[in-house]
Amino acid sequence: MDELGAIAIKAMGAAGGAFLALVFQPPTTTRDFVIRSVFSLFSGLLFGDPIRSEYLHWPESLQHIVGAHAVVALASWWVFGAATRVIGAWKPK
């Protein structure tokens, strides 16, 4: 597989995970949507392969690559949302 195809497959998985997160936990504002989407896509692209190979011990097949990138994007959407809520609770009014 060439490099562009590999990046496209990883991006497809990250976008799928971000879409699933959007469906299950929609953002309240447009700003929140943009920030969480960008964060989710980038973290899915960057951390999908290490999670797949080091922690999940999944083989390098198409469905496992897409699944790992989707799981990372989905989890990062929720982690970023929780972090913003915690920081917002500590911020003085």
C-alpha positions in Angstrom: 0.0 0.0 0.0 1.3 3.4 -0.9 1.7 6.3 1.7 -1.3 8.3 0.4 -3.6 5.2 0.6 -2.4 4.4 4.1 -3.1 8.0 5.2 -6.5 7.9 3.5 -7.4 4.7 5.3 -6.3 6.1 8.7 -8.2 9.4 8.0 -11.3 7.4 7.1 -11.1 5.6 10.5 -10.5 8.8 12.4 -13.4 10.6 10.6 -15.7 7.6 11.4 -14.8 7.7 15.0 -15.3 11.5 15.2 -18.7 11.0 13.5 -19.8 8.3 15.9 -18.8 10.6 18.8 -20.8 13.4 17.3 -23.8 11.2 17.1 -23.5 10.0 20.7 -22.4 13.2 22.3 -23.3 16.3 20.2 -21.5 19.5 21.1 -23.4 22.5 22.5 -21.8 25.2 20.4 -20.2 25.5 16.9 -16.9 26.4 18.5 -17.0 23.3 20.6 -17.8 21.2 17.5 -14.9 22.6 15.5 -12.3 22.2 18.3 -13.4 18.7 19.2 -13.5 17.6 15.6 -10.0 18.8 14.8 -8.7 17.4 18.1 -10.4 14.0 17.5 -9.2 13.7 13.9 -5.6 14.6 14.7 -5.4 12.3 17.7 -7.0 9.5 15.7 -4.4 9.9 12.9 -1.5 10.2 15.3 -2.3 7.6 18.0 -4.2 4.9 16.1 -1.2 2.8 15.0 0.5 2.8 18.5 -2.8 1.8 20.2 -3.4 -0.9 17.6 0.0 -2.5 17.8 1.2 -1.9 21.4 -2.0 -2.0 23.5 -4.7 -3.8 21.5 -2.2 -6.3 19.8 -4.3 -6.3 16.7 -2.8 -7.5 13.4 -2.1 -5.1 10.5 -5.2 -5.7 8.4 -7.6 -3.1 6.9 -10.5 -3.5 9.4 -8.1 -3.4 12.4 -6.4 -0.3 11.2 -9.7 1.5 10.6 -11.1 0.2 13.9 -8.1 1.3 15.9 -8.1 4.8 14.5 -11.9 5.1 15.0 -11.6 4.0 18.6 -8.9 6.5 19.3 -10.9 9.4 17.7 -14.0 8.4 19.6 -12.2 8.2 22.9 -10.4 11.5 22.4 -13.7 13.3 21.6 -15.0 12.2 25.0 -11.7 12.9 26.9 -11.5 16.4 25.4 -15.1 17.0 26.3 -14.6 15.9 29.9 -11.4 18.0 30.2 -13.2 21.1 29.0 -16.0 20.5 31.5 -13.5 20.0 34.4 -11.6 23.1 33.4 -14.8 25.1 33.0 -15.9 24.0 36.5 -12.7 25.4 38.0 -12.7 28.6 36.1 -14.0 31.6 38.1 -17.2 33.1 37.0 
